[in-house]
Every structure is written in C-alpha cells, then in structure tokens.
Amino acid sequence: MNGRILDSAAVAAVVVTFFAVAIFHSGVANLLVAWFGAVALGYYNVYVRHDRKLVDDTGGTGRPVNHAATLRPAWR
C-alpha cells in the first residue's frame, strides 16, 4: 500500500473521530480526542513511517538527521 494513502487515512480517521465527538459530546471529550489523536499521529510518524534503526544509526554522529533518508520504502 502506498504510504501517502495510509497517511491520509490516519489523518482522516482522527478528523472524523474529532468531529463526531464534537457533535455529540463537546467539552473535555473533544480535548481528549484531540490529545490522543495528536499522540497517535506522532507515534505513527515515528514508528511506522520512519525506520528506527536508520534514525538510531545516524543519530550518534552529532549532525542533524536527514529524515527523508530514514523513511521506509513505501513513503519514498
């Protein structure tokens, strides 16, 4: 599966959940959905899109990591 389609589906799922909760349960529930959505998308970006072994291998050099080089093949 193309990585960009997976990216779009993940963001769309968070947005749809956010608006569904906003319609029926506004307030703190909406804040929780937004927070958990941001955490889930951050986890997705770090552990699904990028190869952690490549990030760790380049992280010890003291130079900034080229995140385009650490993407998994589906996102290149």
PyMOL Python script that loads the backbone (N, CA, C, O; Angstrom):
from pymol import cmd

cmd.read_pdbstr("""\
ATOM      1  N   MET A   1       0.845  -1.176   0.000  1.00  0.00           N
ATOM      2  CA  MET A   1       0.000   0.000   0.000  1.00  0.00           C
ATOM      3  C   MET A   1       0.889   1.237   0.000  1.00  0.00           C
ATOM      4  O   MET A   1       1.913   1.286   0.681  1.00  0.00           O
ATOM      5  N   ASN A   2       0.486   2.208  -0.758  1.00  0.00           N
ATOM      6  CA  ASN A   2       1.221   3.457  -0.830  1.00  0.00           C
ATOM      7  C   ASN A   2       1.164   4.160   0.523  1.00  0.00           C
ATOM      8  O   ASN A   2       0.100   4.251   1.134  1.00  0.00           O
ATOM      9  N   GLY A   3       2.295   4.650   0.983  1.00  0.00           N
ATOM     10  CA  GLY A   3       2.362   5.292   2.287  1.00  0.00           C
ATOM     11  C   GLY A   3       1.534   6.554   2.384  1.00  0.00           C
ATOM     12  O   GLY A   3       0.999   6.863   3.449  1.00  0.00           O
ATOM     13  N   ARG A   4       1.421   7.288   1.293  1.00  0.00           N
ATOM     14  CA  ARG A   4       0.643   8.535   1.331  1.00  0.00           C
ATOM     15  C   ARG A   4      -0.839   8.254   1.531  1.00  0.00           C
ATOM     16  O   ARG A   4      -1.538   9.038   2.173  1.00  0.00           O
ATOM     17  N   ILE A   5      -1.318   7.153   0.992  1.00  0.00           N
ATOM     18  CA  ILE A   5      -2.718   6.772   1.215  1.00  0.00           C
ATOM     19  C   ILE A   5      -2.914   6.422   2.685  1.00  0.00           C
ATOM     20  O   ILE A   5      -3.925   6.790   3.283  1.00  0.00           O
ATOM     21  N   LEU A   6      -1.961   5.720   3.263  1.00  0.00           N
ATOM     22  CA  LEU A   6      -2.028   5.378   4.679  1.00  0.00           C
ATOM     23  C   LEU A   6      -1.970   6.632   5.550  1.00  0.00           C
ATOM     24  O   LEU A   6      -2.673   6.718   6.556  1.00  0.00           O
ATOM     25  N   ASP A   7      -1.137   7.605   5.169  1.00  0.00           N
ATOM     26  CA  ASP A   7      -1.083   8.883   5.886  1.00  0.00           C
ATOM     27  C   ASP A   7      -2.437   9.576   5.856  1.00  0.00           C
ATOM     28  O   ASP A   7      -2.935  10.033   6.885  1.00  0.00           O
ATOM     29  N   SER A   8      -3.023   9.648   4.673  1.00  0.00           N
ATOM     30  CA  SER A   8      -4.322  10.310   4.521  1.00  0.00           C
ATOM     31  C   SER A   8      -5.404   9.605   5.328  1.00  0.00           C
ATOM     32  O   SER A   8      -6.244  10.259   5.945  1.00  0.00           O
ATOM     33  N   ALA A   9      -5.388   8.287   5.327  1.00  0.00           N
ATOM     34  CA  ALA A   9      -6.388   7.527   6.080  1.00  0.00           C
ATOM     35  C   ALA A   9      -6.233   7.753   7.583  1.00  0.00           C
ATOM     36  O   ALA A   9      -7.233   7.869   8.291  1.00  0.00           O
ATOM     37  N   ALA A  10      -5.008   7.817   8.074  1.00  0.00           N
ATOM     38  CA  ALA A  10      -4.781   8.036   9.505  1.00  0.00           C
ATOM     39  C   ALA A  10      -5.260   9.419   9.936  1.00  0.00           C
ATOM     40  O   ALA A  10      -5.924   9.556  10.963  1.00  0.00           O
ATOM     41  N   VAL A  11      -4.926  10.433   9.160  1.00  0.00           N
ATOM     42  CA  VAL A  11      -5.371  11.794   9.487  1.00  0.00           C
ATOM     43  C   VAL A  11      -6.886  11.897   9.368  1.00  0.00           C
ATOM     44  O   VAL A  11      -7.529  12.519  10.214  1.00  0.00           O
ATOM     45  N   ALA A  12      -7.460  11.302   8.341  1.00  0.00           N
ATOM     46  CA  ALA A  12      -8.919  11.342   8.167  1.00  0.00           C
ATOM     47  C   ALA A  12      -9.632  10.658   9.326  1.00  0.00           C
ATOM     48  O   ALA A  12     -10.678  11.132   9.770  1.00  0.00           O
ATOM     49  N   ALA A  13      -9.089   9.563   9.819  1.00  0.00           N
ATOM     50  CA  ALA A  13      -9.711   8.866  10.951  1.00  0.00           C
ATOM     51  C   ALA A  13      -9.723   9.747  12.196  1.00  0.00           C
ATOM     52  O   ALA A  13     -10.715   9.780  12.924  1.00  0.00           O
ATOM     53  N   VAL A  14      -8.632  10.457  12.442  1.00  0.00           N
ATOM     54  CA  VAL A  14      -8.584  11.357  13.601  1.00  0.00           C
ATOM     55  C   VAL A  14      -9.564  12.510  13.425  1.00  0.00           C
ATOM     56  O   VAL A  14     -10.261  12.878  14.371  1.00  0.00           O
ATOM     57  N   VAL A  15      -9.626  13.083  12.231  1.00  0.00           N
ATOM     58  CA  VAL A  15     -10.529  14.213  11.975  1.00  0.00           C
ATOM     59  C   VAL A  15     -11.985  13.788  12.111  1.00  0.00           C
ATOM     60  O   VAL A  15     -12.775  14.492  12.739  1.00  0.00           O
ATOM     61  N   VAL A  16     -12.347  12.659  11.538  1.00  0.00           N
ATOM     62  CA  VAL A  16     -13.731  12.176  11.625  1.00  0.00           C
ATOM     63  C   VAL A  16     -14.107  11.893  13.075  1.00  0.00           C
ATOM     64  O   VAL A  16     -15.199  12.251  13.514  1.00  0.00           O
ATOM     65  N   THR A  17     -13.217  11.257  13.815  1.00  0.00           N
ATOM     66  CA  THR A  17     -13.487  10.983  15.230  1.00  0.00           C
ATOM     67  C   THR A  17     -13.636  12.281  16.013  1.00  0.00           C
ATOM     68  O   THR A  17     -14.523  12.400  16.858  1.00  0.00           O
ATOM     69  N   PHE A  18     -12.778  13.247  15.735  1.00  0.00           N
ATOM     70  CA  PHE A  18     -12.845  14.536  16.422  1.00  0.00           C
ATOM     71  C   PHE A  18     -14.191  15.215  16.180  1.00  0.00           C
ATOM     72  O   PHE A  18     -14.828  15.682  17.124  1.00  0.00           O
ATOM     73  N   PHE A  19     -14.627  15.272  14.923  1.00  0.00           N
ATOM     74  CA  PHE A  19     -15.898  15.930  14.617  1.00  0.00           C
ATOM     75  C   PHE A  19     -17.094  15.140  15.139  1.00  0.00           C
ATOM     76  O   PHE A  19     -18.084  15.736  15.562  1.00  0.00           O
ATOM     77  N   ALA A  20     -17.021  13.823  15.116  1.00  0.00           N
ATOM     78  CA  ALA A  20     -18.121  13.022  15.661  1.00  0.00           C
ATOM     79  C   ALA A  20     -18.271  13.271  17.159  1.00  0.00           C
ATOM     80  O   ALA A  20     -19.388  13.399  17.661  1.00  0.00           O
ATOM     81  N   VAL A  21     -17.164  13.338  17.862  1.00  0.00           N
ATOM     82  CA  VAL A  21     -17.220  13.624  19.296  1.00  0.00           C
ATOM     83  C   VAL A  21     -17.671  15.065  19.529  1.00  0.00           C
ATOM     84  O   VAL A  21     -18.409  15.333  20.477  1.00  0.00           O
ATOM     85  N   ALA A  22     -17.239  15.988  18.680  1.00  0.00           N
ATOM     86  CA  ALA A  22     -17.638  17.390  18.834  1.00  0.00           C
ATOM     87  C   ALA A  22     -19.142  17.565  18.672  1.00  0.00           C
ATOM     88  O   ALA A  22     -19.743  18.417  19.328  1.00  0.00           O
ATOM     89  N   ILE A  23     -19.745  16.779  17.817  1.00  0.00           N
ATOM     90  CA  ILE A  23     -21.184  16.895  17.588  1.00  0.00           C
ATOM     91  C   ILE A  23     -21.964  16.351  18.777  1.00  0.00           C
ATOM     92  O   ILE A  23     -22.945  16.962  19.201  1.00  0.00           O
ATOM     93  N   PHE A  24     -21.547  15.217  19.319  1.00  0.00           N
ATOM     94  CA  PHE A  24     -22.341  14.543  20.341  1.00  0.00           C
ATOM     95  C   PHE A  24     -21.868  14.793  21.773  1.00  0.00           C
ATOM     96  O   PHE A  24     -22.692  14.832  22.686  1.00  0.00           O
ATOM     97  N   HIS A  25     -20.569  14.963  21.990  1.00  0.00           N
ATOM     98  CA  HIS A  25     -20.040  15.129  23.349  1.00  0.00           C
ATOM     99  C   HIS A  25     -18.988  16.231  23.344  1.00  0.00           C
ATOM    100  O   HIS A  25     -17.791  15.946  23.334  1.00  0.00           O
ATOM    101  N   SER A  26     -19.415  17.451  23.350  1.00  0.00           N
ATOM    102  CA  SER A  26     -18.436  18.541  23.321  1.00  0.00           C
ATOM    103  C   SER A  26     -17.799  18.713  24.698  1.00  0.00           C
ATOM    104  O   SER A  26     -18.279  18.165  25.690  1.00  0.00           O
ATOM    105  N   GLY A  27     -16.734  19.467  24.741  1.00  0.00           N
ATOM    106  CA  GLY A  27     -16.070  19.753  26.014  1.00  0.00           C
ATOM    107  C   GLY A  27     -14.811  18.935  26.205  1.00  0.00           C
ATOM    108  O   GLY A  27     -13.965  18.853  25.315  1.00  0.00           O
ATOM    109  N   VAL A  28     -14.696  18.328  27.377  1.00  0.00           N
ATOM    110  CA  VAL A  28     -13.482  17.597  27.743  1.00  0.00           C
ATOM    111  C   VAL A  28     -13.256  16.399  26.827  1.00  0.00           C
ATOM    112  O   VAL A  28     -12.112  16.069  26.513  1.00  0.00           O
ATOM    113  N   ALA A  29     -14.326  15.747  26.396  1.00  0.00           N
ATOM    114  CA  ALA A  29     -14.174  14.592  25.498  1.00  0.00           C
ATOM    115  C   ALA A  29     -13.493  15.005  24.202  1.00  0.00           C
ATOM    116  O   ALA A  29     -12.670  14.263  23.666  1.00  0.00           O
ATOM    117  N   ASN A  30     -13.830  16.180  23.700  1.00  0.00           N
ATOM    118  CA  ASN A  30     -13.203  16.672  22.478  1.00  0.00           C
ATOM    119  C   ASN A  30     -11.716  16.940  22.697  1.00  0.00           C
ATOM    120  O   ASN A  30     -10.887  16.651  21.834  1.00  0.00           O
ATOM    121  N   LEU A  31     -11.397  17.488  23.849  1.00  0.00           N
ATOM    122  CA  LEU A  31      -9.995  17.728  24.186  1.00  0.00           C
ATOM    123  C   LEU A  31      -9.220  16.412  24.252  1.00  0.00           C
ATOM    124  O   LEU A  31      -8.090  16.327  23.770  1.00  0.00           O
ATOM    125  N   LEU A  32      -9.826  15.395  24.844  1.00  0.00           N
ATOM    126  CA  LEU A  32      -9.169  14.086  24.938  1.00  0.00           C
ATOM    127  C   LEU A  32      -8.959  13.457  23.568  1.00  0.00           C
ATOM    128  O   LEU A  32      -7.901  12.887  23.300  1.00  0.00           O
ATOM    129  N   VAL A  33      -9.957  13.556  22.701  1.00  0.00           N
ATOM    130  CA  VAL A  33      -9.811  13.009  21.346  1.00  0.00           C
ATOM    131  C   VAL A  33      -8.702  13.740  20.606  1.00  0.00           C
ATOM    132  O   VAL A  33      -7.901  13.108  19.919  1.00  0.00           O
ATOM    133  N   ALA A  34      -8.642  15.060  20.734  1.00  0.00           N
ATOM    134  CA  ALA A  34      -7.588  15.827  20.066  1.00  0.00           C
ATOM    135  C   ALA A  34      -6.212  15.433  20.594  1.00  0.00           C
ATOM    136  O   ALA A  34      -5.271  15.264  19.819  1.00  0.00           O
ATOM    137  N   TRP A  35      -6.095  15.286  21.921  1.00  0.00           N
ATOM    138  CA  TRP A  35      -4.810  14.937  22.513  1.00  0.00           C
ATOM    139  C   TRP A  35      -4.380  13.529  22.109  1.00  0.00           C
ATOM    140  O   TRP A  35      -3.242  13.327  21.684  1.00  0.00           O
ATOM    141  N   PHE A  36      -5.284  12.552  22.238  1.00  0.00           N
ATOM    142  CA  PHE A  36      -4.939  11.180  21.852  1.00  0.00           C
ATOM    143  C   PHE A  36      -4.692  11.072  20.349  1.00  0.00           C
ATOM    144  O   PHE A  36      -3.857  10.276  19.918  1.00  0.00           O
ATOM    145  N   GLY A  37      -5.401  11.857  19.552  1.00  0.00           N
ATOM    146  CA  GLY A  37      -5.157  11.865  18.108  1.00  0.00           C
ATOM    147  C   GLY A  37      -3.770  12.381  17.781  1.00  0.00           C
ATOM    148  O   GLY A  37      -3.077  11.819  16.933  1.00  0.00           O
ATOM    149  N   ALA A  38      -3.361  13.456  18.456  1.00  0.00           N
ATOM    150  CA  ALA A  38      -2.020  14.001  18.232  1.00  0.00           C
ATOM    151  C   ALA A  38      -0.948  13.008  18.665  1.00  0.00           C
ATOM    152  O   ALA A  38       0.062  12.844  17.981  1.00  0.00           O
ATOM    153  N   VAL A  39      -1.164  12.350  19.794  1.00  0.00           N
ATOM    154  CA  VAL A  39      -0.203  11.345  20.270  1.00  0.00           C
ATOM    155  C   VAL A  39      -0.139  10.167  19.299  1.00  0.00           C
ATOM    156  O   VAL A  39       0.946   9.682  18.978  1.00  0.00           O
ATOM    157  N   ALA A  40      -1.297   9.711  18.834  1.00  0.00           N
ATOM    158  CA  ALA A  40      -1.337   8.573  17.905  1.00  0.00           C
ATOM    159  C   ALA A  40      -0.660   8.914  16.584  1.00  0.00           C
ATOM    160  O   ALA A  40       0.076   8.092  16.037  1.00  0.00           O
ATOM    161  N   LEU A  41      -0.900  10.123  16.061  1.00  0.00           N
ATOM    162  CA  LEU A  41      -0.255  10.509  14.803  1.00  0.00           C
ATOM    163  C   LEU A  41       1.252  10.690  14.989  1.00  0.00           C
ATOM    164  O   LEU A  41       2.025  10.395  14.077  1.00  0.00           O
ATOM    165  N   GLY A  42       1.675  11.166  16.148  1.00  0.00           N
ATOM    166  CA  GLY A  42       3.106  11.270  16.430  1.00  0.00           C
ATOM    167  C   GLY A  42       3.760   9.898  16.500  1.00  0.00           C
ATOM    168  O   GLY A  42       4.844   9.693  15.953  1.00  0.00           O
ATOM    169  N   TYR A  43       3.100   8.955  17.174  1.00  0.00           N
ATOM    170  CA  TYR A  43       3.588   7.574  17.243  1.00  0.00           C
ATOM    171  C   TYR A  43       3.672   6.982  15.837  1.00  0.00           C
ATOM    172  O   TYR A  43       4.660   6.342  15.479  1.00  0.00           O
ATOM    173  N   TYR A  44       2.626   7.205  15.050  1.00  0.00           N
ATOM    174  CA  TYR A  44       2.574   6.704  13.680  1.00  0.00           C
ATOM    175  C   TYR A  44       3.745   7.257  12.872  1.00  0.00           C
ATOM    176  O   TYR A  44       4.388   6.517  12.128  1.00  0.00           O
ATOM    177  N   ASN A  45       4.023   8.547  13.012  1.00  0.00           N
ATOM    178  CA  ASN A  45       5.105   9.168  12.261  1.00  0.00           C
ATOM    179  C   ASN A  45       6.457   8.588  12.658  1.00  0.00           C
ATOM    180  O   ASN A  45       7.286   8.302  11.795  1.00  0.00           O
ATOM    181  N   VAL A  46       6.685   8.413  13.953  1.00  0.00           N
ATOM    182  CA  VAL A  46       7.995   7.969  14.427  1.00  0.00           C
ATOM    183  C   VAL A  46       8.230   6.485  14.187  1.00  0.00           C
ATOM    184  O   VAL A  46       9.310   6.093  13.745  1.00  0.00           O
ATOM    185  N   TYR A  47       7.233   5.657  14.470  1.00  0.00           N
ATOM    186  CA  TYR A  47       7.460   4.210  14.460  1.00  0.00           C
ATOM    187  C   TYR A  47       6.962   3.491  13.216  1.00  0.00           C
ATOM    188  O   TYR A  47       7.391   2.368  12.951  1.00  0.00           O
ATOM    189  N   VAL A  48       6.070   4.104  12.445  1.00  0.00           N
ATOM    190  CA  VAL A  48       5.559   3.433  11.249  1.00  0.00           C
ATOM    191  C   VAL A  48       6.209   3.995   9.993  1.00  0.00           C
ATOM    192  O   VAL A  48       6.662   3.229   9.142  1.00  0.00           O
ATOM    193  N   ARG A  49       6.265   5.313   9.861  1.00  0.00           N
ATOM    194  CA  ARG A  49       6.807   5.917   8.648  1.00  0.00           C
ATOM    195  C   ARG A  49       8.323   5.830   8.569  1.00  0.00           C
ATOM    196  O   ARG A  49       8.876   5.639   7.486  1.00  0.00           O
ATOM    197  N   HIS A  50       9.003   5.968   9.706  1.00  0.00           N
ATOM    198  CA  HIS A  50      10.463   6.008   9.713  1.00  0.00           C
ATOM    199  C   HIS A  50      11.039   4.705  10.251  1.00  0.00           C
ATOM    200  O   HIS A  50      10.466   4.073  11.138  1.00  0.00           O
ATOM    201  N   ASP A  51      12.170   4.321   9.703  1.00  0.00           N
ATOM    202  CA  ASP A  51      12.883   3.129  10.160  1.00  0.00           C
ATOM    203  C   ASP A  51      13.750   3.528  11.355  1.00  0.00           C
ATOM    204  O   ASP A  51      14.733   4.252  11.194  1.00  0.00           O
ATOM    205  N   ARG A  52      13.394   3.062  12.543  1.00  0.00           N
ATOM    206  CA  ARG A  52      14.091   3.469  13.764  1.00  0.00           C
ATOM    207  C   ARG A  52      15.565   3.070  13.739  1.00  0.00           C
ATOM    208  O   ARG A  52      16.399   3.769  14.315  1.00  0.00           O
ATOM    209  N   LYS A  53      15.896   1.970  13.088  1.00  0.00           N
ATOM    210  CA  LYS A  53      17.300   1.549  13.030  1.00  0.00           C
ATOM    211  C   LYS A  53      18.128   2.578  12.264  1.00  0.00           C
ATOM    212  O   LYS A  53      19.240   2.906  12.679  1.00  0.00           O
ATOM    213  N   LEU A  54      17.602   3.089  11.156  1.00  0.00           N
ATOM    214  CA  LEU A  54      18.327   4.109  10.396  1.00  0.00           C
ATOM    215  C   LEU A  54      18.453   5.409  11.185  1.00  0.00           C
ATOM    216  O   LEU A  54      19.494   6.065  11.139  1.00  0.00           O
ATOM    217  N   VAL A  55      17.403   5.781  11.903  1.00  0.00           N
ATOM    218  CA  VAL A  55      17.461   7.001  12.718  1.00  0.00           C
ATOM    219  C   VAL A  55      18.511   6.850  13.811  1.00  0.00           C
ATOM    220  O   VAL A  55      19.311   7.760  14.031  1.00  0.00           O
ATOM    221  N   ASP A  56      18.515   5.715  14.495  1.00  0.00           N
ATOM    222  CA  ASP A  56      19.483   5.488  15.574  1.00  0.00           C
ATOM    223  C   ASP A  56      20.909   5.419  15.048  1.00  0.00           C
ATOM    224  O   ASP A  56      21.836   5.881  15.715  1.00  0.00           O
ATOM    225  N   ASP A  57      21.098   4.848  13.857  1.00  0.00           N
ATOM    226  CA  ASP A  57      22.440   4.744  13.281  1.00  0.00           C
ATOM    227  C   ASP A  57      23.012   6.113  12.929  1.00  0.00           C
ATOM    228  O   ASP A  57      24.220   6.321  13.041  1.00  0.00           O
ATOM    229  N   THR A  58      22.169   7.047  12.507  1.00  0.00           N
ATOM    230  CA  THR A  58      22.658   8.374  12.127  1.00  0.00           C
ATOM    231  C   THR A  58      22.605   9.362  13.279  1.00  0.00           C
ATOM    232  O   THR A  58      23.175  10.448  13.177  1.00  0.00           O
ATOM    233  N   GLY A  59      21.937   9.016  14.369  1.00  0.00           N
ATOM    234  CA  GLY A  59      21.776   9.949  15.479  1.00  0.00           C
ATOM    235  C   GLY A  59      23.026  10.182  16.294  1.00  0.00           C
ATOM    236  O   GLY A  59      23.150  11.227  16.933  1.00  0.00           O
ATOM    237  N   GLY A  60      23.951   9.250  16.295  1.00  0.00           N
ATOM    238  CA  GLY A  60      25.140   9.387  17.115  1.00  0.00           C
ATOM    239  C   GLY A  60      26.242  10.207  16.484  1.00  0.00           C
ATOM    240  O   GLY A  60      27.296  10.381  17.095  1.00  0.00           O
ATOM    241  N   THR A  61      26.036  10.717  15.286  1.00  0.00           N
ATOM    242  CA  THR A  61      27.089  11.451  14.594  1.00  0.00           C
ATOM    243  C   THR A  61      27.191  12.895  15.036  1.00  0.00           C
ATOM    244  O   THR A  61      28.184  13.553  14.723  1.00  0.00           O
ATOM    245  N   GLY A  62      26.206  13.417  15.750  1.00  0.00           N
ATOM    246  CA  GLY A  62      26.227  14.810  16.165  1.00  0.00           C
ATOM    247  C   GLY A  62      25.678  15.752  15.112  1.00  0.00           C
ATOM    248  O   GLY A  62      25.528  16.947  15.365  1.00  0.00           O
ATOM    249  N   ARG A  63      25.381  15.231  13.948  1.00  0.00           N
ATOM    250  CA  ARG A  63      24.790  16.048  12.884  1.00  0.00           C
ATOM    251  C   ARG A  63      23.286  15.865  12.894  1.00  0.00           C
ATOM    252  O   ARG A  63      22.787  14.858  13.397  1.00  0.00           O
ATOM    253  N   PRO A  64      22.557  16.825  12.343  1.00  0.00           N
ATOM    254  CA  PRO A  64      21.101  16.653  12.243  1.00  0.00           C
ATOM    255  C   PRO A  64      20.758  15.447  11.370  1.00  0.00           C
ATOM    256  O   PRO A  64      21.455  15.153  10.400  1.00  0.00           O
ATOM    257  N   VAL A  65      19.686  14.760  11.724  1.00  0.00           N
ATOM    258  CA  VAL A  65      19.255  13.578  10.977  1.00  0.00           C
ATOM    259  C   VAL A  65      18.472  14.017   9.752  1.00  0.00           C
ATOM    260  O   VAL A  65      17.573  14.852   9.850  1.00  0.00           O
ATOM    261  N   ASN A  66      18.811  13.457   8.597  1.00  0.00           N
ATOM    262  CA  ASN A  66      18.045  13.696   7.373  1.00  0.00           C
ATOM    263  C   ASN A  66      16.852  12.750   7.396  1.00  0.00           C
ATOM    264  O   ASN A  66      16.981  11.572   7.062  1.00  0.00           O
ATOM    265  N   HIS A  67      15.697  13.263   7.788  1.00  0.00           N
ATOM    266  CA  HIS A  67      14.535  12.398   7.962  1.00  0.00           C
ATOM    267  C   HIS A  67      14.005  11.853   6.636  1.00  0.00           C
ATOM    268  O   HIS A  67      13.312  10.835   6.628  1.00  0.00           O
ATOM    269  N   ALA A  68      14.310  12.496   5.537  1.00  0.00           N
ATOM    270  CA  ALA A  68      13.905  11.960   4.239  1.00  0.00           C
ATOM    271  C   ALA A  68      14.642  10.653   3.947  1.00  0.00           C
ATOM    272  O   ALA A  68      14.117   9.788   3.245  1.00  0.00           O
ATOM    273  N   ALA A  69      15.848  10.508   4.480  1.00  0.00           N
ATOM    274  CA  ALA A  69      16.638   9.295   4.245  1.00  0.00           C
ATOM    275  C   ALA A  69      16.215   8.149   5.156  1.00  0.00           C
ATOM    276  O   ALA A  69      16.576   7.000   4.902  1.00  0.00           O
ATOM    277  N   THR A  70      15.453   8.438   6.215  1.00  0.00           N
ATOM    278  CA  THR A  70      15.059   7.386   7.151  1.00  0.00           C
ATOM    279  C   THR A  70      13.644   6.882   6.906  1.00  0.00           C
ATOM    280  O   THR A  70      13.157   6.026   7.644  1.00  0.00           O
ATOM    281  N   LEU A  71      12.974   7.403   5.876  1.00  0.00           N
ATOM    282  CA  LEU A  71      11.623   6.933   5.569  1.00  0.00           C
ATOM    283  C   LEU A  71      11.657   5.500   5.071  1.00  0.00           C
ATOM    284  O   LEU A  71      12.595   5.098   4.383  1.00  0.00           O
ATOM    285  N   ARG A  72      10.648   4.743   5.412  1.00  0.00           N
ATOM    286  CA  ARG A  72      10.524   3.380   4.888  1.00  0.00           C
ATOM    287  C   ARG A  72      10.203   3.457   3.390  1.00  0.00           C
ATOM    288  O   ARG A  72       9.727   4.492   2.922  1.00  0.00           O
ATOM    289  N   PRO A  73      10.453   2.391   2.634  1.00  0.00           N
ATOM    290  CA  PRO A  73      10.288   2.432   1.172  1.00  0.00           C
ATOM    291  C   PRO A  73       8.906   2.875   0.687  1.00  0.00           C
ATOM    292  O   PRO A  73       8.811   3.518  -0.359  1.00  0.00           O
ATOM    293  N   ALA A  74       7.849   2.555   1.403  1.00  0.00           N
ATOM    294  CA  ALA A  74       6.509   2.932   0.930  1.00  0.00           C
ATOM    295  C   ALA A  74       6.297   4.440   0.917  1.00  0.00           C
ATOM    296  O   ALA A  74       5.404   4.924   0.222  1.00  0.00           O
ATOM    297  N   TRP A  75       7.098   5.194   1.671  1.00  0.00           N
ATOM    298  CA  TRP A  75       6.923   6.643   1.749  1.00  0.00           C
ATOM    299  C   TRP A  75       7.962   7.406   0.943  1.00  0.00           C
ATOM    300  O   TRP A  75       7.941   8.637   0.929  1.00  0.00           O
ATOM    301  N   ARG A  76       8.860   6.716   0.281  1.00  0.00           N
ATOM    302  CA  ARG A  76       9.897   7.404  -0.507  1.00  0.00           C
ATOM    303  C   ARG A  76       9.368   7.826  -1.841  1.00  0.00           C
ATOM    304  O   ARG A  76      10.098   8.418  -2.635  1.00  0.00           O
TER     305      ARG A  76
END
""", "prot")
cmd.dss("prot")
cmd.show_as("cartoon", "prot")
cmd.util.cbc("prot")
cmd.orient("prot")
